[in-house]
Amino acid sequence: MNVFVFDIETIPDIDGCRRLYDLHGLSDDDVARAVFQMRRQQAGTDFLRHHLHRVVAISAVLCTRDQIKVWSLGTAESDEQDLLQRFFSGIERYTPRLVSWNGGGFDLPVIHYRSLLYPIDAAHYWETGQNDTSFRYNNYLSRYHERHTDLMDVLAGFQPRANAPLDEIASLCGFPGKMGMSGAKVWDAYQDGQIQAIRDYCETDVLNTYLVYLNFERSRGHLDQTQYRAECQRLRDHLKASELQHLLDFESAWLDA
């Protein structure tokens, strides 16, 4: 099966927050400050509810029998609708196993809500067996199916109190972990026009997820040690050949395992 590991980066949906909370006339920064403050008062955190996020980057590792590819969908100039449609079009084309870290808890619900705002074609993603019976017992929507494997959820035994951060698990496994940025800094970076830096950071996050996934596949017997090392080497070779500094830095920071 093709494997599509993905991660998203988001910022506050400024226009939506203006409408919902009657914040017309305020600057983008002031709207963000206002909704962060409201959220802190409600829940003791700056982290906004899912429907108030806007997707600004979707990065992926696509692994097929013949290729491995690391990239961010669209371009730095792509709008949210284009990013979302590219995501669903990739699912339509490859019918991959989706792999994420907390994708069931964050990335996919955000994508679901944001896709309601546009004329998005996502029929293949939402299939549950009505048109393709192979999706009846293994689809992208069920928490316990493998077409979407949320590694954080699975490794925690589906117990939220056992959840762990990707950065720490990746680092414990000898992988680079966080590089260059964190999700909390994405809004500031976006305001400074650093969309390419956000895309680069998202790519390193998705690389960590893919490498943890390879460990998981080895642990449950889907890869033996020789196959595991071969997949790691295939990725290393791809990163070295990319000539992109953030990917070269990631490969350099990756310890042998």
URVEN-V966815 format. One record per residue. PHI is phi in whole degrees, -180 to 180 (* if undefined). PSI is psi in radians with two decimals (NA if undefined). D_LAST is the distance of its C-alpha to the last C-alpha in Angstrom with 2 decimals. Layout:
# URVEN-V966815
PHI;PSI;D_LAST  PHI;PSI;D_LAST
This chain:
# URVEN-V966815
*;2.43;24.97  -65;2.54;24.24  -119;2.27;21.85  -126;1.76;22.96  -91;2.30;20.83  -138;2.79;23.14  -152;2.60;23.93  -121;2.73;27.27  -123;2.48;28.71  -134;2.80;32.25  -130;2.93;35.19  -61;2.46;38.38  -78;1.55;40.83  -61;-0.84;43.50  -62;-0.72;46.23  -65;-0.71;45.73  -66;-0.62;45.86  -59;-0.79;49.05  -69;-0.79;50.68  -68;-0.63;49.54  -115;0.25;50.42  52;0.98;53.30  -108;0.52;51.66  -62;2.48;53.57  93;-0.22;54.41  -89;2.64;51.33  -69;2.86;48.80  -56;-0.77;45.31  -64;-0.71;44.01  -69;-0.61;46.76  -62;-0.80;46.11  -61;-0.78;42.45  -59;-0.71;43.53  -65;-0.79;46.06  -73;-0.56;43.76  -64;-0.73;41.05  -65;-0.73;43.83  -61;-0.71;45.13  -67;-0.69;41.73  -61;-0.70;41.32  -67;-0.63;44.75  -77;-0.75;43.99  -132;-0.02;40.51  74;0.36;39.49  -146;2.67;36.80  -80;-0.22;36.83  -72;2.01;34.75  -73;2.76;37.25  -66;2.74;37.90  -54;-0.74;36.30  -74;-0.12;39.42  -99;0.16;39.84  -97;2.57;36.68  -118;2.32;36.86  -79;2.20;33.94  -118;-0.17;33.29  -156;2.43;29.93  -130;2.05;28.01  -113;2.72;24.68  -151;2.68;22.78  -115;2.09;20.08  -106;2.15;21.96  -121;2.00;20.27  -118;3.11;22.79  -60;-0.57;22.90  -103;-0.25;23.97  -152;2.80;22.38  -132;2.42;19.93  -142;2.37;21.55  -122;2.15;20.89  -166;2.98;24.18  -109;2.39;26.69  -64;2.55;29.71  67;-2.60;32.99  -129;3.06;33.60  -62;-0.34;33.97  -95;-0.09;37.62  -65;2.45;37.13  -85;3.06;38.87  -62;-0.73;37.63  -60;-0.75;39.48  -63;-0.75;37.88  -62;-0.80;34.32  -65;-0.75;35.11  -66;-0.65;36.83  -63;-0.68;34.00  -60;-0.88;31.63  -71;-0.55;34.02  -67;-0.61;34.87  -64;-0.67;31.25  -65;-0.72;31.36  -62;-0.70;34.67  -75;-0.75;33.39  -106;-0.29;30.11  42;1.01;30.59  -86;2.96;26.85  -78;2.09;24.88  -80;2.37;24.69  -129;2.36;21.57  -147;3.00;21.79  -119;1.87;21.04  69;0.43;24.51  -65;-0.58;26.12  -72;-0.50;28.61  -90;-0.42;29.58  -134;-1.15;29.85  -56;-0.89;29.03  -70;-0.74;31.03  -58;-0.68;34.01  -62;-0.82;34.31  -60;-0.71;34.21  -59;-0.91;36.82  -63;-0.78;39.18  -68;-0.54;38.91  -69;-0.34;39.55  -68;-0.32;42.91  -85;-0.12;44.13  -136;2.85;44.05  -80;1.32;45.12  -94;2.39;41.62  -98;1.88;41.19  -132;0.52;38.51  -60;-0.71;40.19  -64;-0.67;37.26  -64;-0.70;35.02  -85;0.00;37.74  -61;2.31;38.49  -130;0.32;38.71  118;-0.09;40.52  -67;-0.70;43.93  -109;-0.38;43.52  -135;1.84;40.43  -65;-0.33;40.32  -66;-0.28;36.62  -90;-0.08;36.00  -63;-0.74;38.15  -113;0.15;35.51  -157;1.61;32.39  -128;3.14;32.92  -80;-0.17;31.36  -99;-0.52;33.46  -76;2.37;32.96  -61;-0.54;30.52  -103;0.16;29.63  -95;2.83;29.35  -101;-0.09;26.24  -62;-0.54;27.60  -120;2.03;26.42  -107;1.84;23.36  -86;1.77;23.21  -59;-0.70;19.79  -61;-0.78;21.05  -66;-0.80;24.10  -66;-0.84;22.55  -67;-0.46;19.88  -83;0.08;22.77  65;0.48;24.85  61;0.52;27.28  -114;1.86;28.27  -54;-0.57;28.63  -70;-0.21;28.60  -100;0.05;25.01  -60;2.57;23.77  -133;2.67;20.96  -76;2.46;20.32  -55;-0.77;17.64  -54;-0.79;16.91  -74;-0.70;16.15  -65;-0.78;14.09  -60;-0.77;11.92  -65;-0.71;11.68  -62;-0.53;10.94  -84;-0.04;7.86  92;0.20;6.73  -95;2.87;8.81  -64;-0.53;12.08  72;-2.74;14.58  -60;2.41;18.23  -139;2.12;19.27  85;-0.40;22.90  -164;3.10;24.78  -143;2.86;25.08  -58;-0.54;27.17  -68;-0.32;29.90  -100;0.01;30.47  -65;-0.71;30.86  -62;-0.78;34.63  -63;-0.75;35.26  -64;-0.68;33.24  -64;-0.76;35.20  -62;-0.53;38.46  -85;0.08;37.60  78;0.35;37.11  -95;0.88;33.36  -65;-0.60;32.61  -66;-0.66;30.30  -64;-0.64;28.22  -65;-0.76;28.11  -64;-0.73;26.99  -63;-0.77;24.23  -62;-0.73;23.02  -63;-0.64;23.21  -65;-0.67;21.06  -69;-0.60;18.18  -63;-0.75;18.69  -71;-0.49;18.66  -66;-0.74;15.41  -58;-0.75;13.80  -62;-0.76;15.71  -63;-0.73;14.67  -68;-0.67;10.91  -64;-0.65;11.85  -62;-0.72;14.18  -61;-0.72;11.76  -61;-0.73;10.12  -63;-0.76;13.82  -64;-0.66;14.81  -67;-0.73;12.46  -63;-0.65;13.77  -96;0.23;17.30  84;0.18;17.21  -83;-0.32;17.71  -131;2.37;14.72  -88;3.10;13.78  -63;-0.66;10.49  -65;-0.76;12.07  -66;-0.69;13.22  -60;-0.85;10.07  -65;-0.61;8.47  -65;-0.71;11.99  -67;-0.70;12.27  -62;-0.74;9.34  -67;-0.66;11.03  -61;-0.71;14.31  -68;-0.79;13.64  -55;-0.79;12.53  -62;-0.70;15.72  -65;-0.75;17.75  -65;-0.75;16.90  -64;-0.62;17.73  -78;-0.24;20.88  -70;-0.56;22.03  63;0.24;23.37  -93;2.26;23.36  -61;-0.72;22.57  -67;-0.55;20.86  -76;-0.65;18.44  -64;-0.70;17.90  -65;-0.68;17.38  -63;-0.81;14.78  -62;-0.67;12.79  -67;-0.57;13.38  -85;-0.09;12.26  -85;2.03;8.85  -76;2.61;6.26  -68;2.44;3.79  -128;NA;0.00
